[in-house]
Amino acid sequence: MEALVAALPTIIDILLVVLLVVGIILVIKCIGIIDKASELIDDIEDKVSSLNTLFNAIDVINSKVAYVGDWLGNILEKVISRLFDRKKDEYDEEDELKEIIRKERRK
């Protein structure tokens, strides 16, 4: 029993040293993985920043096309509204009589 009491602390110390060495190895491997991930993220950022110019160009083109579409839509709307307004501009006796009646009531 006395031999076990003397050997047990030695065995525990050896196991703790092994655990410490394994922990240090794992930390070193994690540092390597983090470095590789950092390089990968930097590479992705470079590629995305190169695509930003393309996206900006597409955005400008999209804005111009939308502006031209709105401009053509407004012109088409004005043309159609003028066509329908001409029919209203024709001489209408009933509208003229209603206008005269309104004027008379105001007096």
Protein Blocks (a to p, Z undefined) as FASTA:
>chain_A
ZZmmmmmmmmmmmmmmmmmmmmmmmmmmmmmmmmmmmmmmmmmmmmmmmmmmmmmmmmmm
mmmmmmmmmmmmmmmmmmmmmmmmmmmmpccfklmmmmmmmmmmmZZ
